[in-house]
C-alpha cells in the first residue's frame, strides 16, 4: 500500500467511527416499559400510544 492509500483508509475509518458514535439519543438509558406512561397521572383511562415505526427497525428485530 502506498502512503496515499493508507491515509485514505485511515480517513474513511475515522469518518465511519464518527458517524457511528453520533447515532442514538442523548441522555440516560431508559428501561423499556410494557405500557407507555401517561403524562397526567390522574388519568384513569390510559390508552396505549401508537408505536411509530422507523426505517431501520427491521435491522434490530
N, C-alpha and C positions, 0 to 999 in steps of 0.2 A: 504494500500500500504506500502511496505517496503521502507526503505531509498534507496535501490539499484534501485527499480522501479522508484522512484521519480527522482533520479539522471539520469537514462536513458531517462526518458521522458523529463526532462529539457534539456539534451544534444541534443536530437532529435529536440526539439523545436528551440533551438538556431541555430543548423545547418541548419534547414529549413529556418529560418528567414535570415540567412546569405546568403543562396543560392538565395532567392527571392530578397534580396536587391542588389545582384550583377547582376541581369538581367537588360537589357536595354542598352542604348547608353550613353556615356559620352557627356556632353556639354549642351548647352541651348536647350530649347524646340523649335521646328520648326513648323510653321503653314503650314499645307498641302496646296499645290497649285494644281490647276486644271491641269496644264501642267508643265512638268519639265523645269527648267530654263536652257537655253543654256549657255554653258561655254563661248562662244565667242559672245558678244552682236552684232557684226557686221553681224552675220548670219541672212539673211532674210528668209532663208529656214529652219524652225525649224521642226525637226521630233521628235515625242514623243519617249522617251526611253521605251524599253520593260520592263515591270514590272517583277521583279524577285519574284517568289513565295517562301515562307518559310514553313516548315513543320507544324508550329503551327498556320498559318494563319486561318484555319477553326475555331479555338477556339475563335478568336476575331471577327469573322464576324457574 
